[in-house]
Amino acid sequence: MWALLVLLGAAAVSAHLQDHAFDGHKVFRVIPHNDKQVEIINSLASNIQVDFWQPDSATLVRPKMQVDFRVEASDSFEVEDLLKKSGVEYRVLIDDLQAALDAQLDNKARTTAYSYEKYNDWETIAAWTADIAAQNPDLVSRSVIGETYEGRQIYLLKVGKSGPNKKAIFIDCGIHAREWISPAFCQWFVKEAVETYEKDTVITTLLNNLDFYVLPVVNIDGYIYTWTNNRMWRKTRSKNTGTSCIGTDPNRNFNAGWGTIGASHYPCDETYCGSAPESEKETKALADFIREHLSTIKAYLTIHSYSQLLLFPYSYTYQLPSDYEELNAIARAASEELRSLYNTKYTYGPGAETIYPAAGGSDDWAYDQGIKYSFTFELRDTGRYGFLLPESQIKPTCEETLLAVKYIANYVLEHLY
């Protein structure tokens, strides 16, 4: 069965690379130094198709901000010419997106076995969730918490040694479809939990005293679409009334300052917040589960990419959370833990202040539900590869991130409230 799944996965990768071309697409990094240069970027976005990688939309661009965006081959020379003539500081991060995409899948042995050091398609991940639970019945169980828009089951893994009155930490990955390193981390976390239980004293203590709810891929439909149709897809795949534009940004769809700052009400935008809070089946399934388990869930960690950031509330307002001092201290210490392995530097702080305002995010929502220890990770890198982080970086990225997650989990265990 596994051999067949892996072969199918390899076929999907092959088809994916052949069928959807990004030949000649360029990713630019620009730094507008004043309002006039910000206007130039805004006018660009209104005249041609611009895919903003960082920040998520043109409306969030501010002077002195580092801005990464993708443009199609047919527009790239015109864009570069405009940036040169207008004196906007820029460089080309990725000269040919298709070449970078091809190079991302650099683990050549794709037909041998399931691997934690490569990107796995959804069918392979779904089979893995069943397999890891079956092989580790004393530590892992699998449940279904809902269905996606396209009718796929949303699998949740519960990881921990059974015991009475245990508190829990919720970890989700793959809210944004194109952030492939995110689901890779959720798989890695579960692997490390089962493989190092009774070997690693920290993991053993954590699993004996806490449960971890791990949602390997939230936005399953979107993730599949990145393998089959469009590697750069971000949103869900739901249909929107009155338009042919598909999908909602799940991380603008939570009821936390919903639809206000840093989110769009236009369905064609990448940051479209949906028709209402929790309009997306995936968002609602996640929120319903957390609401049902509010008495036990004491921390919420959501894994994204890229930028190397460790963020905490708030993103929908510049107001600092009441627990700011404690959350900032945890983020600082967790960032130091992460850096200790490969010297990877993370920036930390409240979302709006640290990067940009964005309403409707899951960490803000979890915090407002009373889950004090709510954090968003933005994993590697800082833009050299962006969403196309090569497979050779999966292992080091996951190893260092695990150190930070273990630190936070251990802190939560010692400060249960």
N, C-alpha and C positions, 0 to 999 in steps of 0.2 A: 504493500500500500504506500509506504513512504517513498519507495523508489519511483512509483508512478506519479505521486504528488510532486516530487522534486523535478521529474522530467517535464511535467506539465508547467511547473513554475519556470523552468528554463525556457520552454517554448513561449511562455507569456512574455518573458524578458526579451527574447529574440524578436517576437512580433512587435513588442512595444518599441524596440529600438528601430525597427525597419519602418513601421507604419506612421509614426508621428515625428515629423522632422522639425527641428529647431535650427537648421543650418543657417549660419550667418547671424543668428540672433545675438545681440550683445548685451552685456550687463554693465551699466555705467555706475560709478560712484561719483557723486557731485557734492560739493559743499557750498551752498549759497551763502554769501557773506552779508547780504542786506536784503531788504524787502523787495527791491527791484529784481534781484536775481531769483528770489522765491517766486515772483510773478512769472518769470521766464519759464520756470519748471511747471507752474500751474498751467500756463498757456500751452506748453508742450503736451501736457496730459489731456487738454481739452481738444487738441487738434489731431493727435495720433493715438494709437493704442499703446499705452504705457502700463507695464505690469510692475507695480511698486513692491519691492521686497522689504525695504526698511526705510521709512515707516510704511504702514500698510496702505496709505492713500495720499494723494497730493494735498488734501486739505490739512494734513498734519505736518507738512513741511514748514520749517521755521529757519530763520537765519542761523548760521553756524552749525546746523545739523548735518550729520552725515546721511546722505540719501542714496540708496541703491535701487536701481530700476532696470527692467529689461525692455528692449525694443526689438521689433522685428527687423530682419535683414534689410528690407526695402526702405526702412526709415533710418537706419543706423548712421549713414553718412550725413544725412540732413541734420540729424540730432547733434552729431559731433561738430559739424560746421557751425551750428547755432551756438553751441556751448563755447567754442573757440572765439567766435566773433563777439559774443556778449561778455567774455572775460570770466565766465563761471569756472571755478576750480573743478577739475574733473580728472578721472582716469578710467580706463577700461578694465573692469575686474575680470570679466570673462569675454574673450574675443569671439568664441564660437560656442554657443550653448550646447549644440548637438555633440560636439567633440567632448565637452565636459560631462554631458549626460552619458555618453558611451563609456567614458573613463570611470564614471562613478561605480559601475559594477565591475570592480577590478579584481574580485575574487573569482579566478578563472574556473575553479573546480566546482561548477554550479550543479553538476549532476551526481555528486557523490552521496551526500546525506544532508539532512536538515542541519543548518549551521547558525550559531549565534553571532558569527562574524560576517554575515552577509545580510542583505535586505531580502526579506521573505514576503511573497505575495500573500493576499488574504487567505486563500484556500490553505496554504501551508501553515499560516499562523493559527487558523481555526482548528486544523488537525492537531497542531502542537498543544493547544489548550486542553484538548481531550486527552492527549498522550501524557502530558506532564501531570495531570490530575490522576490518571489511571496508574501511573508508575510511582506516585508518592501520596497514597491515600491518607497517610497520617499527617501530612503537611499541607496538601493542596486539594481544594474542591472547586468544581466549576458549576456555575449557574447561568441562567439566561435572565437578563434584567429588562429586556424589551426587544423591539424590532426596529430596523432602520426604515427609512422612507421606501426603499426598494424591497423590503420584506426579509432582510437578513437578520438572523439572531445576533443579539449583542451579548457576547460572553464576558463574564466576570470571574476572575479567579480569587478565591479566598486562601491566603497563605498564612499558616500559623499552626502551632500545636493546640489541639482542642483543650479548653479549660473554662472554668466558670467566670462570668462577669469580666470578660476581657474587653479592653478598649481597642480601638482600631485606627489605622491610618489608611486613607484612600489615595491611591495613585492612579492617574489616567494618562494615556498617551494617544497620539494620533487625532487630536481635535481638528487640526488643520492637515488636509490630505497630503500635501506635498512635503511635509516635514518628516521624511522617512526615518531619520535617526531617532525620532521619538518612540515609535513602536519597538524599534530595536532595543531601546533601553528597558522598556517594560518586560520584554522577553529575557533580557540579561538579568534583571533584578530577580525574577522568579528562579532562573537557573542558579544564581548565586545563593539564593535562600535555601534551595533544596540540596545543593552540592556541598555547602559549607556548614549546614546545620550539624551541631555537635563537633565541629572542627574549629570554627571561628566563634570565639566566646561572645563577641558582640551580637552576631547574627543569632546565636543560640538563645541568648538572653532576650533579644527582641521577639523572636518567634514563640518563645515560651510565655511571654507576658503581653504580647500585642498580636492582633490580627492585621494583616495587610490585605485590603481589597485592591486588586490590580485589574484595571480595565485596559487591555492591550491596545485596542484601537476603538476610539469613540466613533469617528467618522468613517465607517467601513465602506459605504457606497463611494465616497469621495476617494478613499485610498485605492480601491479597486480601479477607479477611473484613471488614477495617475499611472497605473500599470498598463492599462489597455488603450487609453485614448489620448490623455493630455497630462504629461508628467508635471506640469506647473499648476494643476488644478488645486484649489485651496478649500472651497466651500463644500457644503453638502450637495446632494443631487436632487433635491426636492423641486417640484414645479411651482412657479410663482404665478398667481392669477393676473391676467391682463398683460403678460409679457412673455417673450420667448426666452428671457434670461433665466438661467437655472441656478438654484442653490442659495443658501444662506450661510453667513459666517457663524459657525456655532459659538465662537468665542465673543460674539456680540449679541448672543441670543438669550443670555441669562438675565434674570430680573434683578439687575444691580445697576441702577441709573440707566436702565435700558433706553436705547434710542436717543440718548442725549449727545454727549461729546465723543468725538472720535469714532462714530458709527454712522452708517449711511442708511437712508430710507429708500434708496434707489436700488431695485433688485439686480441691476447689472453690475453694481459695484462689488469689489472684493470684500468690503466691510459691511455689506448689507445685513442689517440687524434682524431681519425677518418681519413677518406681519404682526407679531406680538411676542412677548417674552415666552420662551419655551415652545415656540411654534414648531420647532424641529423635533421629530420623534426621538432622535438621538439625545438631544439636550434634555428633553423631558424625562427620558428613561434614567439618565444620570442623576438629575435633580430629584426625581421621585425616590430613587434608591437612597440617596443621602438623607433626604427628609425622613424616610422610614427608619434610618439608623442614626439619627442625630444624637441620641443619648450615648452612643458608643464611639462615634467617629470624632477623634480629637485633633486630627491633622488632615490637611488636604494638600496634595502635591500634584501639580499638572505640568507635564513635560512638553516643551515646544522647542523649536529652533528657528533662526539661529541668532547669535549676537553675544553669547557667553554672559548671560545676566541671571541674577537670582533676585526676583522681584516679590514684593508682598503688597497688600492693599495700602492705598487705593489707586485704581487706575481711572475710575469714573469721576473722581474729584481730586483736587490738589490738597484737600484736607487730609491731615495725617490720622491714621487710626489711633484709637485710645491705647493700643498696645505697641505703639511705634518703637519705644526704646528697647523693649524685649525682642520684638521681631527683627529689628535692625541688628541687634547684638547676635542673634542666632544666624542671620544671613551673613554677617561678617565672619563668624567662626566657621560656618559651613563652607564659605568661599575659600577660606584659608585651608581647610581640610582638602578641598578639591584641588587646590593649587599645589599641595604638598607632593603630589605624585608626578605630574609632568610639567609643573610650572605654568599651567593654564590659568590665565588671569580672568576672573569674573568681576563684573561691576554689580553692585547690589543696592537695593533701596526700594522705596514705594514706586509703583508703576508709573503714575502720571508724571512724577517729578524726575524719575530716572530715565525714562525714554520718551513717552508721549501719552496724552490722555486717551483712554479707550473705554467706553461704557459697555456694560453687558458681559463682562468677563467672568469666568467661572471662579477664579480665586476670590474676587470681591464678593461674589454671591455667597460662596462658602463662608467667608469671614462674617458677613452680615447674618448668616444663619446661626452664628455662635461658634463656628469652628475657628478658634483663635489662630492656630498655627497653619495658615494658608499661604502657600508659596507657588510661584511660577518659575520654572527653570527654562531658560533659553540656552540650549546646548551649543556645541561648536558649530561653525567657527565664527569668525568676525567678518566674513565676506569673501574670502579667497574662493571658496566653493559655494557658500550660501546654502541653498537647499539641496545641493548636489554633493554633499560630503561623501568622499570615497569610502568604500567598504573597509579599506585598510585603517580607517580612523574609528570604526565602530568600537573595537575593543578598548583602545585608550580612552575614548569618550565615555564609554559605559563604566570603565573601572574608576575613573576620577569622579564621575557623577555619583556612583554608588557610595563613595566616601562621604560626600555631602549629605546624601539621603540617610545614611547610617547615623551621621552626626545629629541630624534633625530628629530622626526617630528615637534615638537614645535620649535626647533632650526632652522630647515629649513624654517618654516613659518616666523620666525623673521628675517631671513637672505636671503630672496629670491633674486636671482641674475638674 
